[in-house]
Amino acid sequence: MKSVRRSALDILMKVDLNHAYAAPLLSRVMPHFERRDRRLVVTLVYGTLRWRFTLDWIIGRFSKRPIQKIDPMLLNLLRMGTYQLAFLKKIPPHAAVATSVALAKTVRGKRGGGFVNAVLRRISERRVALLNDLPKAPTVDALALRTSHPPWLVKRWCDQFGYKNTEALCRVNNLPPPSTLRVNTNKISREDLLNDALRFPSLENVRLEPTRFAPHGLRVTPPSAVFDTDWFEKGFVTIQDEASQLVGEIVSPHPGEQLLDACAGIGGKALQLLERTQGDLNLICLDAILWKLSQLCNDSKRLGVSPPLSIVGRTEAVPLANRPIFDKVLLDAPCSNTGVIRRHPERKWSLKREDIPRLAEVQGDLLSAVAPLVKKGGHLIYSTCSLEREEGEEMISKFLWRYREFAIEDCGHILGAHAASLVTDGMLRTFPHRDEMDGFFCASLLRRET
C-alpha cells in the first residue's frame, strides 16, 4: 500500500500530465486509508492545487534552479512540502521536510533528495514570514499572487466584477466548498430527515440546516459525518450543490412530459427531475461517455425511480428525429467551470484564456442542435457552471437574435420572491462569494406558439 504522501504525489502528477480531475483520483485511493489518513491525502492534494501559484513563487525565492527547469515530480514534491510548511500548523516542520526528502529519494534518487532537502530547509527557516512576504498592493498581479489565481483570470474578473468582488471571489475559491445534499422527498421529507439525524451519534456535533433557496436541500458542516449514516444506501439523499438544485427547480417538469437532458453527465439534475415527478417522466439522457450514464442508471435504482432512456453520443450528432418532440430540453452545457473552482482547483491551471471563446462556440452549436427539438409552447433551459458572460448572458442574447421564436421566461416566477437576489433580467446568476453556493448561470427560454 502506498503512503499518503506518495498517493498525493501520484494524483498531482496525473492532474498535471493528463489534465485529470483530482476528485475521482482521490475516490479511488480512499478505501486504502484510515479516516485520519484520508483527511490528510485530501488536504495535501487540494491544498497544493489551490495554492500552487503562491507556492511556486515561494519556491522560486529559495531555489537556485529556476522553476521551469525543476523536474516536474520534484516540483510537485516541493509544492507539497512548502504547502505543509506555510499552511499546515499541525505538521511539524521537520516532519514536512523529512517526509518530502525521503519521498524524493524514492522517486528520483539521492540527488533528487538532496535538492529537495536544500530548498525545503531554506524555506523552513523562513516559514513564519512566508505569507507575510507576499505583496499587499491592490493590483491585479499582487491579488493573483496572494490568492493563487492566474493573473489573466484575475484581470478578467476585475474587469467584470470590480476589484473588491474579485478579491472576495478568489478568497472563497481557496476554501473547502460547502457540502449540500438534496433530500429525496419520494422517500422522506426534509423535516423528517432532520429528525432522523437524532439516531446517529456521529451527527451530534454536526450542523444540519435547510438550504436558503432550494426547497429540498440540506447543508452539512462538516460533511464527512454524513457518510456514517445509512442515508445514501437507503436513497434518502444525493450530493448536489444548491445552485445545481435551483436549475432543476427552473426546469420544473410535470408528470408525463417528454424531456431531454442533452448533456446529462452522471445525472444529478436528471435524477432530481425524476424524483420531482415520481418517475412519471419520459426522460431521455444523452452523454458522450458511457460510464457516466451507467452511474446515472445505478443511482436511479438507489433513489427508487425508473431509470431514464440513456443514449451514448454527442448532443450535436444525435438528431432524435430532428423535429419538435420535447416539452422541455435541458442543456447543461460543457463550459469553463469557473463557477466551481473551489471544488476543482486544478481548473485554475488547466484553463487557458483562449478556452472561453472556444467553449462559447461549442455552447452555441449545442443550442442550435437542440432548439429545433423543443415543441411550441415548450421550454429550452440552458445552464452552465461558469461565471463568464460569454457563456451566459451574451450566449442567450446571441441565441435570441438568431431564434426569434424563443423568449426569456423569468426564472424569478419559478423560484419565488425569496430568490429575487439571484435573478437578473429573468436569468439565474449565482456567485460563490455572494451566495454561498457554486457559481451558475441559467436561463429558461419559451418557444412561443406563434
C-alpha positions as CSV (number, residue, x, y, z in Angstrom):
1,M,0.0,0.0,0.0
2,K,1.3,3.4,-0.9
3,S,2.0,6.1,1.7
4,V,-0.4,9.1,2.0
5,R,2.2,11.4,0.5
6,R,3.1,9.1,-2.3
7,S,-0.6,8.8,-3.2
8,A,-0.9,12.5,-3.1
9,L,2.1,13.0,-5.3
10,D,0.8,10.5,-7.9
11,I,-2.5,12.3,-8.0
12,L,-0.8,15.7,-8.5
13,M,1.3,14.2,-11.3
14,K,-1.8,12.8,-13.1
15,V,-3.6,16.1,-12.8
16,D,-0.6,17.9,-14.4
17,L,0.2,15.3,-17.1
18,N,-3.3,14.1,-18.0
19,H,-5.4,17.2,-17.2
20,A,-7.3,14.8,-14.9
21,Y,-9.6,15.9,-12.1
22,A,-8.5,15.2,-8.6
23,A,-11.8,14.1,-7.1
24,P,-12.2,10.8,-9.0
25,L,-8.5,10.0,-8.4
26,L,-8.9,10.6,-4.7
27,S,-12.0,8.5,-4.5
28,R,-10.0,5.5,-5.9
29,V,-7.4,5.7,-3.1
30,M,-9.7,6.5,-0.2
31,P,-10.6,2.8,0.5
32,H,-6.9,2.1,1.2
33,F,-6.6,4.5,4.1
34,E,-8.0,5.0,7.6
35,R,-10.1,8.1,8.2
36,R,-7.2,10.2,9.5
37,D,-5.1,9.4,6.5
38,R,-8.0,10.1,4.2
39,R,-8.3,13.6,5.6
40,L,-4.5,14.2,5.1
41,V,-4.4,13.0,1.5
42,V,-7.3,15.2,0.6
43,T,-5.7,18.2,2.4
44,L,-2.4,17.7,0.7
45,V,-3.9,17.3,-2.8
46,Y,-6.4,20.1,-2.7
47,G,-4.2,22.4,-0.6
48,T,-1.3,22.1,-3.1
49,L,-3.6,22.6,-6.1
50,R,-5.3,25.6,-4.5
51,W,-2.1,27.4,-3.6
52,R,0.1,26.3,-6.5
53,F,0.8,29.8,-7.9
54,T,1.8,31.1,-4.5
55,L,3.8,28.0,-3.7
56,D,5.8,28.4,-6.9
57,W,6.5,32.0,-6.0
58,I,7.9,30.9,-2.6
59,I,9.9,28.0,-4.1
60,G,11.3,30.4,-6.7
61,R,12.7,32.6,-4.0
62,F,14.6,29.8,-2.3
63,S,15.6,27.5,-5.2
64,K,18.8,28.1,-7.1
65,R,17.3,26.3,-10.1
66,P,14.5,28.2,-12.0
67,I,11.0,26.8,-11.6
68,Q,10.8,26.0,-15.3
69,K,13.9,23.7,-15.1
70,I,12.9,21.7,-12.0
71,D,11.9,18.1,-12.7
72,P,8.0,18.0,-12.6
73,M,7.9,15.3,-10.0
74,L,10.4,17.1,-7.7
75,L,8.5,20.4,-8.3
76,N,5.2,18.8,-7.1
77,L,7.1,17.4,-4.1
78,L,8.4,20.8,-3.3
79,R,4.9,22.3,-3.7
80,M,3.5,19.7,-1.3
81,G,6.3,20.3,1.2
82,T,6.1,24.0,1.0
83,Y,2.3,23.8,1.5
84,Q,2.8,22.0,4.7
85,L,5.4,24.5,5.9
86,A,3.4,27.5,5.0
87,F,-0.2,26.4,5.8
88,L,-0.4,23.3,8.0
89,K,0.4,24.2,11.6
90,K,-0.2,20.7,12.9
91,I,2.6,19.1,10.9
92,P,6.0,19.8,12.5
93,P,8.4,21.5,10.1
94,H,11.0,18.8,10.5
95,A,8.4,16.1,9.6
96,A,7.3,18.1,6.5
97,V,10.9,18.3,5.3
98,A,11.9,14.7,6.2
99,T,9.0,13.0,4.6
100,S,9.4,15.1,1.4
101,V,13.1,14.3,1.2
102,A,12.5,10.6,1.8
103,L,9.9,10.5,-1.0
104,A,12.2,12.5,-3.3
105,K,14.9,9.9,-2.8
106,T,12.4,7.1,-3.6
107,V,11.3,8.7,-6.9
108,R,14.4,10.5,-8.0
109,G,17.3,9.0,-6.1
110,K,19.9,10.6,-3.7
111,R,20.5,13.6,-5.9
112,G,16.8,14.4,-6.0
113,G,16.5,14.0,-2.3
114,G,19.5,16.4,-1.8
115,F,17.9,19.1,-3.9
116,V,14.5,18.9,-2.2
117,N,16.3,18.9,1.2
118,A,18.2,22.1,0.4
119,V,15.2,24.0,-0.9
120,L,12.8,23.0,1.9
121,R,15.3,23.7,4.7
122,R,15.8,27.2,3.4
123,I,12.0,27.6,3.2
124,S,11.5,26.1,6.7
125,E,13.9,28.7,8.2
126,R,11.6,31.5,6.9
127,R,8.3,29.6,7.4
128,V,6.9,32.1,9.9
129,A,7.2,35.0,7.5
130,L,6.5,33.2,4.2
131,L,3.0,34.5,3.7
132,N,3.7,37.9,5.2
133,D,6.2,38.5,2.4
134,L,3.5,38.4,-0.2
135,P,2.9,41.7,-1.9
136,K,-0.1,43.6,-0.4
137,A,-0.6,46.2,-3.2
138,P,-4.2,46.5,-4.5
139,T,-3.1,45.4,-8.0
140,V,-4.1,42.5,-10.2
141,D,-0.7,40.8,-10.1
142,A,-0.5,41.1,-6.3
143,L,-4.0,39.8,-5.8
144,A,-3.3,36.9,-8.1
145,L,-0.2,36.0,-6.1
146,R,-1.9,36.5,-2.7
147,T,-4.9,34.3,-3.7
148,S,-3.1,31.9,-6.0
149,H,-5.1,32.5,-9.2
150,P,-3.8,33.0,-12.8
151,P,-3.2,36.7,-13.4
152,W,-5.2,36.7,-16.7
153,L,-8.2,35.3,-14.9
154,V,-8.0,37.8,-12.0
155,K,-7.7,40.7,-14.5
156,R,-10.7,39.3,-16.4
157,W,-12.8,39.2,-13.2
158,C,-11.7,42.6,-12.1
159,D,-12.9,44.0,-15.4
160,Q,-16.3,42.2,-15.0
161,F,-17.0,42.4,-11.3
162,G,-14.6,45.0,-9.8
163,Y,-11.6,44.6,-7.6
164,K,-13.4,44.0,-4.2
165,N,-15.8,41.4,-5.6
166,T,-12.9,39.6,-7.4
167,E,-10.8,39.6,-4.2
168,A,-13.8,38.1,-2.3
169,L,-14.3,35.5,-5.0
170,C,-10.7,34.5,-5.1
171,R,-10.5,34.1,-1.3
172,V,-13.7,31.9,-1.3
173,N,-12.2,29.8,-4.1
174,N,-9.4,28.8,-1.7
175,L,-11.8,27.5,1.0
176,P,-13.4,24.0,1.1
177,P,-16.7,24.1,-0.7
178,P,-20.0,23.7,1.2
179,S,-21.4,20.2,1.3
180,T,-25.1,20.2,0.2
181,L,-27.5,17.3,0.0
182,R,-30.7,17.0,-2.0
183,V,-33.4,15.2,0.0
184,N,-35.3,12.6,-1.9
185,T,-38.8,13.6,-1.0
186,N,-40.3,10.5,-2.5
187,K,-38.8,8.6,0.5
188,I,-38.6,11.2,3.3
189,S,-39.3,14.9,3.9
190,R,-36.5,17.3,4.7
191,E,-38.0,17.8,8.2
192,D,-38.3,14.1,8.9
193,L,-34.7,13.6,7.8
194,L,-33.6,16.3,10.3
195,N,-35.4,14.4,13.0
196,D,-33.9,11.1,11.8
197,A,-30.4,12.6,12.4
198,L,-31.1,12.2,16.2
199,R,-30.5,8.5,15.9
200,F,-26.9,8.9,14.7
201,P,-24.3,9.7,17.4
202,S,-21.9,10.7,14.7
203,L,-24.1,13.7,13.8
204,E,-24.2,15.0,17.4
205,N,-21.8,17.9,16.7
206,V,-22.7,18.3,13.0
207,R,-24.6,21.3,11.8
208,L,-27.5,20.4,9.6
209,E,-29.6,23.2,8.2
210,P,-32.1,23.7,5.3
211,T,-30.7,25.4,2.2
212,R,-31.7,29.0,1.9
213,F,-33.2,28.9,-1.7
214,A,-33.5,25.2,-2.8
215,P,-36.7,23.7,-1.2
216,H,-35.3,20.2,-0.7
217,G,-31.6,21.0,0.1
218,L,-29.7,20.4,3.3
219,R,-26.3,22.0,4.2
220,V,-24.0,19.8,6.2
221,T,-21.0,21.0,8.3
222,P,-18.6,19.2,8.5
223,P,-19.6,16.9,5.6
224,S,-17.7,13.7,6.4
225,A,-20.0,12.5,9.3
226,V,-23.0,12.1,6.9
227,F,-21.2,9.1,5.4
228,D,-21.5,7.3,8.7
229,T,-25.3,7.2,8.2
230,D,-27.4,4.9,6.0
231,W,-29.0,7.9,4.2
232,F,-27.2,7.2,0.9
233,E,-27.8,3.5,0.9
234,K,-31.5,4.0,1.6
235,G,-31.7,6.6,-1.2
236,F,-32.8,9.4,1.2
237,V,-30.2,11.8,-0.1
238,T,-27.9,12.7,-3.1
239,I,-25.0,15.1,-3.1
240,Q,-25.9,18.1,-5.2
241,D,-24.9,21.8,-4.7
242,E,-27.7,24.3,-4.1
243,A,-27.1,26.1,-7.3
244,S,-27.4,22.9,-9.3
245,Q,-30.7,22.1,-7.5
246,L,-32.0,25.5,-8.5
247,V,-31.5,24.6,-12.1
248,G,-33.7,21.6,-11.6
249,E,-36.3,23.7,-10.0
250,I,-36.3,26.0,-13.0
251,V,-36.8,23.0,-15.4
252,S,-40.0,22.3,-13.2
253,P,-41.1,19.2,-15.0
254,H,-44.7,18.0,-15.0
255,P,-45.7,14.3,-14.8
256,G,-46.0,12.7,-18.3
257,E,-43.9,15.3,-20.1
258,Q,-41.3,14.5,-22.8
259,L,-38.0,15.8,-21.6
260,L,-34.4,15.7,-23.0
261,D,-31.3,16.1,-20.8
262,A,-28.9,16.8,-23.6
263,C,-25.6,16.7,-21.6
264,A,-26.6,14.5,-18.7
265,G,-23.2,13.6,-17.3
266,I,-23.7,11.4,-14.1
267,G,-27.3,12.7,-13.9
268,G,-27.6,14.9,-10.8
269,K,-30.3,17.1,-12.4
270,A,-31.9,14.2,-14.3
271,L,-32.4,12.3,-11.1
272,Q,-33.8,15.4,-9.5
273,L,-36.4,15.7,-12.3
274,L,-37.4,12.0,-12.0
275,E,-37.8,12.4,-8.2
276,R,-39.9,15.5,-8.7
277,T,-42.3,13.6,-11.0
278,Q,-42.1,10.4,-9.0
279,G,-40.6,8.8,-12.1
280,D,-43.6,9.7,-14.3
281,L,-41.4,11.4,-16.9
282,N,-40.5,10.4,-20.4
283,L,-36.8,11.4,-19.9
284,I,-34.1,10.8,-22.5
285,C,-30.5,11.4,-21.3
286,L,-27.6,12.0,-23.7
287,D,-23.9,11.9,-22.9
288,A,-20.8,11.1,-24.9
289,I,-19.3,9.0,-22.0
290,L,-20.9,5.6,-21.2
291,W,-19.8,5.2,-17.6
292,K,-21.5,8.4,-16.7
293,L,-24.8,7.2,-18.0
294,S,-24.3,3.8,-16.3
295,Q,-23.8,5.6,-13.0
296,L,-26.9,7.6,-13.6
297,C,-28.9,4.4,-14.1
298,N,-27.4,2.8,-11.0
299,D,-28.2,5.9,-8.9
300,S,-31.8,5.9,-10.2
301,K,-32.3,2.4,-8.6
302,R,-30.9,3.6,-5.3
303,L,-33.3,6.5,-5.3
304,G,-36.2,4.4,-6.2
305,V,-37.1,6.0,-9.6
306,S,-37.3,4.4,-13.0
307,P,-34.1,4.9,-15.0
308,P,-34.3,7.2,-18.0
309,L,-33.7,6.1,-21.5
310,S,-30.0,6.7,-22.0
311,I,-28.2,7.3,-25.3
312,V,-24.5,7.4,-25.7
313,G,-23.4,10.1,-28.1
314,R,-22.7,13.8,-28.6
315,T,-25.7,16.0,-28.5
316,E,-25.0,17.7,-31.8
317,A,-24.6,14.4,-33.5
318,V,-27.8,12.7,-32.3
319,P,-30.7,14.1,-34.4
320,L,-33.6,12.5,-32.4
321,A,-35.8,12.7,-35.5
322,N,-34.8,16.4,-35.8
323,R,-38.4,17.5,-35.1
324,P,-40.1,19.2,-32.1
325,I,-40.9,16.3,-29.8
326,F,-39.9,17.6,-26.3
327,D,-41.9,19.7,-23.8
328,K,-38.6,20.6,-22.2
329,V,-34.9,20.4,-23.2
330,L,-32.3,20.9,-20.5
331,L,-28.8,21.8,-21.9
332,D,-26.3,21.9,-19.1
333,A,-23.5,22.7,-21.5
334,P,-19.8,22.0,-21.1
335,C,-18.1,25.2,-20.0
336,S,-15.0,26.8,-18.4
337,N,-16.1,25.7,-14.9
338,T,-15.1,29.0,-13.4
339,G,-18.1,28.8,-11.1
340,V,-16.8,25.6,-9.4
341,I,-13.1,26.3,-9.0
342,R,-13.3,25.8,-5.2
343,R,-14.5,22.2,-6.0
344,H,-12.0,21.8,-8.8
345,P,-8.9,24.0,-8.0
346,E,-7.0,22.2,-10.8
347,R,-9.2,24.0,-13.2
348,K,-7.3,27.3,-12.4
349,W,-4.2,25.8,-14.0
350,S,-5.7,23.9,-16.9
351,L,-8.0,26.6,-18.2
352,K,-6.5,29.0,-20.8
353,R,-7.6,32.4,-21.9
354,E,-8.5,31.1,-25.4
355,D,-10.6,28.3,-24.0
356,I,-13.5,30.6,-23.1
357,P,-14.3,31.8,-26.7
358,R,-13.8,28.2,-27.9
359,L,-16.2,26.8,-25.4
360,A,-18.7,29.6,-26.2
361,E,-18.6,28.4,-29.8
362,V,-19.4,24.8,-28.6
363,Q,-22.2,26.1,-26.5
364,G,-23.7,28.0,-29.4
365,D,-23.5,24.9,-31.6
366,L,-25.2,22.8,-28.9
367,L,-28.0,25.3,-28.5
368,S,-28.6,25.3,-32.3
369,A,-28.7,21.5,-32.3
370,V,-31.4,21.2,-29.6
371,A,-33.5,24.3,-30.4
372,P,-35.5,22.5,-33.2
373,L,-36.4,19.7,-30.8
374,V,-38.5,21.9,-28.5
375,K,-42.3,21.9,-29.1
376,K,-44.1,25.2,-29.5
377,G,-45.1,26.2,-26.0
378,G,-42.2,24.2,-24.7
379,H,-39.0,25.3,-22.9
380,L,-35.3,25.2,-23.6
381,I,-33.4,25.5,-20.3
382,Y,-29.7,26.5,-20.7
383,S,-27.2,26.4,-17.8
384,T,-23.5,26.5,-17.2
385,C,-21.3,26.4,-14.1
386,S,-19.4,29.4,-15.4
387,L,-19.1,33.0,-14.2
388,E,-18.2,34.3,-17.7
389,R,-20.8,36.4,-19.6
390,E,-19.8,34.9,-22.9
391,E,-21.1,31.5,-21.6
392,G,-24.2,33.1,-20.0
393,E,-25.9,36.3,-20.7
394,E,-24.1,37.0,-24.0
395,M,-24.8,33.5,-25.2
396,I,-28.5,33.9,-24.6
397,S,-28.5,37.3,-26.3
398,K,-27.0,35.8,-29.5
399,F,-29.3,32.9,-29.4
400,L,-32.4,35.0,-29.1
401,W,-31.3,37.2,-32.0
402,R,-31.0,34.1,-34.2
403,Y,-34.0,32.2,-33.0
404,R,-36.8,34.9,-32.8
405,E,-39.5,32.3,-31.8
406,F,-37.8,31.9,-28.4
407,A,-38.2,34.4,-25.5
408,I,-36.8,34.5,-21.9
409,E,-39.2,33.3,-19.3
410,D,-38.5,34.9,-15.9
411,C,-36.8,32.4,-13.6
412,G,-37.9,34.5,-10.7
413,H,-41.5,33.5,-11.3
414,I,-40.5,29.9,-10.8
415,L,-38.1,30.2,-7.9
416,G,-40.2,32.7,-5.9
417,A,-39.8,36.1,-4.4
418,H,-37.3,34.9,-1.8
419,A,-34.8,34.1,-4.6
420,A,-35.1,37.6,-6.2
421,S,-31.5,38.4,-5.3
422,L,-30.3,35.5,-7.6
423,V,-32.2,36.6,-10.7
424,T,-31.2,39.4,-13.1
425,D,-33.2,40.2,-16.2
426,G,-35.1,37.0,-15.7
427,M,-32.0,34.8,-15.6
428,L,-30.4,32.9,-12.7
429,R,-26.9,34.0,-11.7
430,T,-25.2,32.8,-8.5
431,F,-21.7,33.5,-7.1
432,P,-19.7,31.5,-4.6
433,H,-18.6,34.6,-2.6
434,R,-22.1,36.2,-2.5
435,D,-24.5,33.3,-2.3
436,E,-22.5,30.5,-0.5
437,M,-23.1,28.1,-3.4
438,D,-21.5,27.3,-6.7
439,G,-21.4,29.9,-9.5
440,F,-24.1,29.0,-12.0
441,F,-26.0,30.7,-14.9
442,C,-29.4,29.5,-16.1
443,A,-32.0,30.8,-18.5
444,S,-35.4,29.4,-19.3
445,L,-36.4,30.0,-23.0
446,L,-40.0,29.7,-24.0
447,R,-40.7,28.6,-27.6
448,R,-43.7,30.8,-28.5
449,E,-46.9,29.3,-30.1
450,T,-46.7,31.8,-33.0
